[in-house]
């Protein structure tokens, strides 16, 4: 844009902000590592996975497998017990900030208010939270890993439960220091194979 139009846009945004009509906040975005920018919902091609599916992902030489449910256990702090979660996105567990259970699920009543130990990031306290929206007691184990900075449903759960939002990605699609020393600078979908072999 030329200078007069840039100035008009800037002034308009400032006026709208001062009126309280717009505000600045952190939100989830669709980030493209190839273009190094956000994409709108209109620019996306959504692919529904009802089972195992190999998909070409920009920046990877080979297709990446999606749609497979993987289970893993979080150890309960101060106990020998573990809570098993199932997910199609195990690579995002490095950004988990909670495990959610349904408040009415009798299997987990004794765990209300407890914490789990993160297997790769020992100093991260991960609370077990109660959420009757994101958790379906009849699906899987009835326990859901929550990664508020990387999933829309988890984002909403994070807001409801006042969870920490931890971004684990750099702009180029590699993992940042929040993912832990072991995984820093790995490509996101490459860690799936690392986690599977641990």
N, C-alpha and C positions, 0 to 999 in steps of 0.2 A: 504494500500500500504506500501511497505517497504520504508526505509529512502531514498535510492538513487532515487526511482521513485517519492516520495513526493517532494524531492528537485528539480527534473527536472520539475515537473508540476508547482511548485511555481516560478521557474526561468522563465519558458515559459510565464506564466501569467504576471509576472513583465515586461518582454521584450515586450509583446504585448501591455500592458498598456502604457509603455514609448513611443512606436511607434504610439500610438493613434489608434491602431486597435481595442482595446476593451476599454470600459469605465464603470464606476460605476454610477448607477442611480436608483432611485426608480421606480418600475414598479408594475403593478398588478400581483399577483400570485394566483394560486389555492392552498389555504392553507387547509391542513387536520388536524382537531383538534384531531383526534384519533391517527394519526401517528406523529403529531407535526412536520410536514415538508411540503414542497411544493410538488405539483404534476405537472407533465408535461401534456400537452394536450393529449398525447398518453395514459396516465394512467387514464384518465377520462372516465366515462360512461355518455354521455350527454343524458338528457331526455327532449324531446320536449313537452311542455305543451300547448295545444290549448284550454284549459279550466281548470276548477277545477280538481285538481288531488292531492290525498293524497300520500305522499312519505315518506318512512322510512329514517330518517336522523340520522347518528351516534351520539350517546350521548343523544338522546331523547327517552323516553319510548314509546311514541305514535307517529304515523305518523304525518307529518306536511303538511298542505294544501298549495299548490302552484297553480299559474295560475288564480287567482281571481283578477280582477281589482277593486281596492279600490280608492275612491276619497276623497280628503280632501282639505281644504282651508288654504291658507297662507294669513294672514292679510297684506295689503299694509301699509308700514310705513307712518305715517302722514295722514291717510285717514280711512274712515269707509269701504272702498272697500276691497274685497278679490279676490284672484286669485285661481282658483280651478285646481289642478293637479290630474291626475289619474295614478296609478302605480300598478304593480303586486308585488312590493317589498316595502310595506309601512314601514317595519322595518328598512330600510336603510335611512329613512328620518332624522334620528338623525345625519347622516353625510352629509346632503345636504349643499352645498355651493352656489347654484344658482337655479333660476327658469328660464328656457329658453323658449323664444317665437320666432316665425318666424318673421323676420324683416318686411315682407310684410303683416302680419296679421292685418287687420284694427281693430279688437277687442282689441288689446293690444298696439296700437300706443302711446296712452297717458301714458303708463307705461314704455316706453323705458327709461333706466337710473335710474329707481326707485329701491327701496329695499322692501323686505318683512320682516316681523317679524317671527322669528322661534318660534313656539308655546311652545316648551319645553326648549329651550336654549336662554333666552332673550337677552344675550349680543352678540349673533352671528348676524352680518349683512349679509343678504342674497340678493345679487343683482339679478335683472331681466336682463338677458343677451339676446342678439340677436344671433340666430344660425339657419341657414337654412339647416343644415345637420341633426342634431339630432331631429329637430321638423318637424312633418308632420301636417300642418294646418288642414287637413281633419280628423285626428285621434283624438279621445277623445276630450279634451277641447282645444287642441292646445297649452297647456302649459305643460312643462315637468320639473319635479324635477331632479336636477343634483347632483349626488353623485360621484365625480371623483375618490375617493379612493376605490370604491367598484363595479364598472361596466365598461366594456371596452368602450362602446359608450360614457358614461359620462366622462371617462378618456380622450378620444379624445376631447370632448367638453371642458373639463377643461384646456387642453393644448391650444386649440384655443383661449379661453377667459381668459387665465391667472388666473384661479380660484385657491382657496386654496384646498389642498387635505387633508381631515381629516379622519384618520383611526379611526373607532369606536370599533374595535375588539381587544381583548387580544388573545394570542396564543391558549388559551383553548376554544375559541368560546364565551366567555362572553363579555359583553360590557365594554369598558374602560371609563375613566373620560371624554373623548371627547363626549360621548353620553349624558352627563348631570348627575347630582346627582341622579335624580329620577330613572334612568335606569341602573346605574353603577352596574356591576357584574351580571345583568340578562343574561340569555341565549338569543342569537339573536332571535330565532323564538318564544321564550316565550313572547317577547315584543309585538308581533303581537296581541296577545290576550289582553295585557294591553292597547295598543293603541285603540283597538276596543271598549273597555269598558270605554273610557274617553270621 
